[in-house]
C-alpha cells in the first residue's frame, strides 16, 4: 500500500530488499514484508523504517508478580477475577446494603423495591377477606379463592406438593396454630 513517502527514499527500501513502485508521486509497497515478530528484538534498520512510516507497534506496561497488602504477600493470581465474579460481588453488596437499610428502618434506593413489595403484600392481605378490590389485587384474590386451579396450570409447582402430601396436614395444623396465636396477640376482640 501507499507509504506517504516521496520517491527520493526508494534506496532505503531497496537496501532492505522491499519491493516498491512509485504511484502518484509516492512510494507504494508491492508486497507484504514482515518487519517485526512478536518477542524478537527490533533491528536498527527495522526501527528506522518504522519511524519513517510513523508506525509505533510498541506497548509498555508492568507485569505483576506479587501483591502486598496489610503485611501479607499474595501471588498475582488473586487479581485474576472475571467480570461475572466482580458483578456478582457487587450485587451481593447491594443486596446486603438493602437488607441492612430495611432492618434499621432507613429507606434507600436499593431497599425501595423490597419496601414496595412488602407494602403490596400487606395491602393484599388486608383486602383479601373484604369486598373491596382493585386491579392489582384481583390475581391474588383469584389465587386465594381457588389455589388448585393455579396448581393445575403450573405442574412444576404442583409436583413437590404432591410428593409431600403426607406432610401437608401437619403443616396446615401448624399454620392454624400460629395464626390463632397471632390473633390472640393482636387483641382485636
Secondary structure, 3 states (H helix, E strand, C coil): CECCCCHHHHHHHHHCCCCEEEECCEEEECCCCCCCCCCCCCCHHHHHHHHHCCCCCCCCCCCCCEEEECCEEEEHHHHCCCHHHHHHHHHHHHHHHHHHHHHHCCCCCCCHHHHHHHHHHHHHHHHCCCCCCCHHHHHHHHHHHCHHHHHHHCHHHHHHHHHCHHHHHHHHHHHHHHHHHHHHHHCCC
